[in-house]
Structures are given as C-alpha cells and as structure tokens.
C-alpha cells in the first residue's frame, strides 16, 4: 500500500506542477500586457525567476538547516548542468568542423 500512496503523490504533484506553471505563465503575460511590455521581456525575467525557484528553495533549506554543502552543491551542480546543456545544444545545432 505505501507504493500506491507514493505513486499517487507523484501523480498529484505533477498535476499541481502543471497547473501552477500554466497559471504562472498566464499571470506573466497579464503583467506584460498591463505594463505594455513585450512578452519576451516578461519571459526573460518573471518566468526565468520562476524556473530558478526550486534551486532557491533547496539552497535556503540547506543553509537554514546547517547543511551548507547542500546549498553550495546545488548552485555548483546547477551551473555545471546549465553550461553543459547550452554547449551541447550549440554543438547539435552547429557542430565544429
């Protein structure tokens, strides 16, 4: 029975994540229209902040819990992944010759 509840929690979490992301994007577009900004500007600021929120929460949780290695590891790992992903995408789009 515990496996059932774990799977149910994952499914409910994914549904809530999807609904939350949809609402966040809708709110960001509404803010852009209210202040007469381009949606690209909002996409580069508000939505980018929203995507960094899980890392912020993990780092704050680690720092407040006295696990400073978790906070530092989260930042370093995230940056390594981001740089590697961008380099990989660039290599896929235009390989070196």
Contact map, one row per residue, 1 for C-alpha under 8 A:
1111100000000000000000000000000000000000000000000000000000000000000000000000000000000000000000000
1111110000000000000000000000000000000000000000000000000000000000000000000000000000000000000000000
1111111000000000000000000000000000000000000000000000000000000000000000000000000000000000000000000
1111111100000000000000000000000000000000000000000000000000000000000000000000000000000000000000000
1111111110000000000000000000000000000000000000000000000000000000000000000000000000000000000000000
0111111111000000000000000000000000000000000000000000000000000000000000000000000000000000000000000
0011111111100000000000000000000000000000000000000000000000000000000000000000000000000000000000000
0001111111110000000000000000000000000000000000000000000000000000000000000000000000000000000000000
0000111111111000000000000000000000000000000000000000000000000000000000000000000000000000000000000
0000011111111100000000000000000000000000000000000000000000000000000000000000000000000000000000000
0000001111111110000000000000000000000000000000000000000000000000000000000000000000000000000000000
0000000111111111000000000000000000000000000000000000000000000000000000000000000000000000000000000
0000000011111111100000000000000000000000000000000000000000000000000000000000000000000000000000000
0000000001111111110000000000000000000000000000000000000000000000000000000000000000000000000000000
0000000000111111111000000000000000000000000000000000000000000000000000000000000000000000000000000
0000000000011111111100000000000000000000000000000000000000000000000000000000000000000000000000000
0000000000001111111110000000000000000000000000000000000000000000000000000000000000000000000000000
0000000000000111111111000000000000000000000000000000000000000000000000000000000000000000000000000
0000000000000011111111100000000000000000000000000000000000000000000000000000000000000000000000000
0000000000000001111111110000000000000000000000000000000000000000000000000000000000000000000000000
0000000000000000111111111000000000000000000000000000000000000000000000000000000000000000000000000
0000000000000000011111111100000000000000000000000000000000000000000000000000000000000000000000000
0000000000000000001111111110000000000000000000000000000000000000000000000000000000000000000000000
0000000000000000000111111111000000000000000000100000000000000000000000000000000000000000000000000
0000000000000000000011111111100000000000000000100000000000000000000000000000000000000000000000000
0000000000000000000001111111110000000000000000000000000000000000000000000000000000000000000000000
0000000000000000000000111111111000000000000000000000000000000000000000000000000000000000000000000
0000000000000000000000011111111100000000011001100000000000000000000000000000000000000000000000000
0000000000000000000000001111111110000010010000000000000000000000000000000000000000000000000000000
0000000000000000000000000111111111000000000000000000000000000000000000000000000000000000000000000
0000000000000000000000000011111111100000010000000000000000000000000000000000000000000000000000000
0000000000000000000000000001111111111110110000000000000000000000000000000000000000000000000000000
0000000000000000000000000000111111111110000000000000000000000000000000000000000000000000000000000
0000000000000000000000000000011111111000000000000000000000000000000000000000000000000000000000000
0000000000000000000000000000001111111000000000000000000000000000000000000000000000000000000000000
0000000000000000000000000000000111111100000000000000000000000000000000000000000000000000000000000
0000000000000000000000000000000111111110110000000000000000000000000000000000000000000000000000000
0000000000000000000000000000000110011111110000000000000000000000000000000000000000000000000000000
0000000000000000000000000000100110001111111000000000000000000000000000000000000000000000000000000
0000000000000000000000000000000000000111111100000000000000000000000000000000000000000000000000000
0000000000000000000000000000000100001111111110000000000000000000000000000000000000000000000000000
0000000000000000000000000001101100001111111111100000000000000000000000000000000000000000000000000
0000000000000000000000000001000000000011111111110000000000000000000000000000000000000000000000000
0000000000000000000000000000000000000001111111110000000000000000000000000000000000000000000000000
0000000000000000000000000000000000000000111111111000000000000000000000000000000000000000000000000
0000000000000000000000000001000000000000011111111100000000000000000000000000000000000000000000000
0000000000000000000000011001000000000000011111111110000000000000000000000000000000000000000000000
0000000000000000000000000000000000000000001111111111000000000000000000000000000000000000000000000
0000000000000000000000000000000000000000000011111111100000000000000000000000000000000000000000000
0000000000000000000000000000000000000000000001111111100000000000000000000000000000000000000000000
0000000000000000000000000000000000000000000000111111110000000000000000000000000000000000000000000
0000000000000000000000000000000000000000000000011111111100000000000000000000000000000000000000000
0000000000000000000000000000000000000000000000001111111110000000000000000000000000000000000000000
0000000000000000000000000000000000000000000000000011111111000000000000000000000000000000000000000
0000000000000000000000000000000000000000000000000001111111100000000000000110010000000000000000000
0000000000000000000000000000000000000000000000000001111111110000000000000000000000000000000000000
0000000000000000000000000000000000000000000000000000111111111000000000000000000000000000000000000
0000000000000000000000000000000000000000000000000000011111111100000001100100000000000000000000000
0000000000000000000000000000000000000000000000000000001111111110000001110110000000000000000000000
0000000000000000000000000000000000000000000000000000000111111111000000100000000000000000000000000
0000000000000000000000000000000000000000000000000000000011111111100000100000000000000000000000000
0000000000000000000000000000000000000000000000000000000001111111111111100000000000000000000000000
0000000000000000000000000000000000000000000000000000000000111111111101100000000000000000000000000
0000000000000000000000000000000000000000000000000000000000011111111000000000000000000000000000000
0000000000000000000000000000000000000000000000000000000000001111111000000000000000000000000000000
0000000000000000000000000000000000000000000000000000000000000111111100000000000000000000000000000
0000000000000000000000000000000000000000000000000000000000000111111111100000000000000000000000000
0000000000000000000000000000000000000000000000000000000000000110011111110000000000000000000000000
0000000000000000000000000000000000000000000000000000000000000100001111111000000000000000000000000
0000000000000000000000000000000000000000000000000000000001100110001111111100000000000000000000000
0000000000000000000000000000000000000000000000000000000001111110001111111110000000000000000000000
0000000000000000000000000000000000000000000000000000000000100000000111111111000000000000000000000
0000000000000000000000000000000000000000000000000000000000000000000011111111100000000000000000000
0000000000000000000000000000000000000000000000000000001001100000000001111111110000000000000000000
0000000000000000000000000000000000000000000000000000001000100000000000111111111000000000000000000
0000000000000000000000000000000000000000000000000000000000000000000000011111111100000000000000000
0000000000000000000000000000000000000000000000000000000000000000000000001111111110000000000000000
0000000000000000000000000000000000000000000000000000001000000000000000000111111111000000000000000
0000000000000000000000000000000000000000000000000000000000000000000000000011111111100000000000000
0000000000000000000000000000000000000000000000000000000000000000000000000001111111110000000000000
0000000000000000000000000000000000000000000000000000000000000000000000000000111111111000000000000
0000000000000000000000000000000000000000000000000000000000000000000000000000011111111100000000000
0000000000000000000000000000000000000000000000000000000000000000000000000000001111111110000000000
0000000000000000000000000000000000000000000000000000000000000000000000000000000111111111000000000
0000000000000000000000000000000000000000000000000000000000000000000000000000000011111111100000000
0000000000000000000000000000000000000000000000000000000000000000000000000000000001111111110000000
0000000000000000000000000000000000000000000000000000000000000000000000000000000000111111111000000
0000000000000000000000000000000000000000000000000000000000000000000000000000000000011111111100000
0000000000000000000000000000000000000000000000000000000000000000000000000000000000001111111110000
0000000000000000000000000000000000000000000000000000000000000000000000000000000000000111111111100
0000000000000000000000000000000000000000000000000000000000000000000000000000000000000011111111110
0000000000000000000000000000000000000000000000000000000000000000000000000000000000000001111111100
0000000000000000000000000000000000000000000000000000000000000000000000000000000000000000111111100
0000000000000000000000000000000000000000000000000000000000000000000000000000000000000000011111110
0000000000000000000000000000000000000000000000000000000000000000000000000000000000000000011111111
0000000000000000000000000000000000000000000000000000000000000000000000000000000000000000001001111
0000000000000000000000000000000000000000000000000000000000000000000000000000000000000000000000111
